[in-house]
Each structure stands twice: as structure tokens, then as C-alpha cells.
Amino acid sequence: MNRIEKTVWDLALPVVERAGLELWDVEYVTEGGQRYLRVYLDSPDGVDLDQCEAVSRAMDPILDEADPVPDSYIFEVSSAGCERALKRPEDFERFTGSLVEVRLYSAVDGAKQWIGKLTGYVNGDVIIESGGEERRFTKSQIASVRLRMEI
């Protein structure tokens, strides 16, 4: 988490908690030449559009006053979603036993994408069970890990 994301996390957390929701993630990214500041929400009952709008409206004046982003940006608030990214150790702990998709920077055994049951997370390494085999990917190999919905 970079400095801007950490600052926005700290600003957003009390707002999100007052709304009865969980702050899942904050990201500040550039896509297509445009900067985006995104706040992702979660709740055991799911997150709806009205809740996202309420958090967005409550955050606007706070972001304006704190001014944590030096450039112009688009601010978005949304649900973390069913196929959310797992980033923090507590994310991996919470979803141990769940189906995940691991994307790698370089192919391992001919594949850059692996799907399997998350069985462990050790010092940044992700361990999955895939095809009856245990596979361990190091932090430096991993581009992203997301929950994967079974169809």
C-alpha cells in the first residue's frame, strides 16, 4: 500500500465503519492515462449501490479537506465483489479453503494462471491445491490472487 492509499485508508475507515460496512481495500492507479482513487467496501450481507453512494458522499468533503492526492483523479466507491483480490495476510487467512485464481508474472509448468483451493499463506507465498497436487508460488512470482466463483 503506497502513501496515498494508506492516507485514504485512514480517512475512509471511520466513515465506512459508521456506515456499518467493512473497508476492504483502497487503490490509487493509473489506467488509460487517467488516475483513479478507488475505495472497496464489504459486508456479510453484501454492499448495494445506495451504500456506495452514501460512503462516496461522506468521503468527498473529507478528501477535499485532506487533499491526499496531488493530481486530479476520478473517485470511485464500490463493492469488493465476489471475485475480489486478496492482498493482505488477513485476506488469505479469511479465505483459506476457498477457490482462488493465481496469476503469475512468468509461466510455471507452462501456465501463468492457476486455479485451486487456497490451503496456505506463508510469508507472502501462496499455497493452493490444484489437480490433486499442492503448488506453492512465491511472492515474487505472483501478479495477483483473486477469489474465484465456482460455476
ABEGO torsion letter per residue (X at the ends): XBAAAAAAAAAAAAAAAAAGBBBABBBBBBBGGBBBBBBBBBBAAEBBAAAAAAAAAAAAAAAAAAGABABBBBBBBBBAEABBBBABAAAAAAABGBBBBBBBABBBGGBABBBBBBABBBGGBBBBBBGGBBBBBBAAABABBBBBBBX
